Amino acid sequence: MITAGYSAEGKYSHFFITQVPLQRLYFLNSDFVMDQTRALATRLTAAGQQDDSKKISWLYELLFTREASQEEIRTGLDFLQRNSMAWPEYIQALISTNQFSFVD
């Protein structure tokens, strides 16, 4: 029989990390989150970097403390090419990920 993380002794053997839909919706609809994404986009453009792929790499270093993969850079560039005002929306997408919310 599978139980929700309980061992036979009645102790937790592990915990599940969950995100309910309302937590995700907060990142999509919150004025606070949107203000923060706009502030980060302003900081990004103020840094003076013109190359979008380097801006994406900088964001990954800042938000996830790791380098962006080539696929992540390509995906980001594709997203940015579809919308001229996309930096705040792109940043919002990044901070809405589980990777941003949890430390691995």
Steps between C-alpha positions, in 0.01 A plus 500: 500500500634843410446775752560870463852507634439307823707209618352195673605649834279804438790736438557700186742325270510795261311818423351603171569848369182636352387820344130560492355691206441810710871527575581493128222748423652741750814518285290555189259762634663677793572872470797450733651234275443713189666799671799281582528367146489853358766610749722209402445575130605861565808377686578268211487779240690741726790253510572608141518154345363508145517128417173328599665160541740652755206663679330160522821346634525779760140434612567130544810575705306744716177304544620140498873535581595295197578548134221483245517209258508566127143371474385741773670789322337402168159472667546839665606666175203348320265635770656846488479524119122459511441803723690828509403565865570142608776541762265539799284213374805281442630574849156425642506162327842425650402590855179298465696178459546240772872545455473857629269402787699208641863443586618165370 
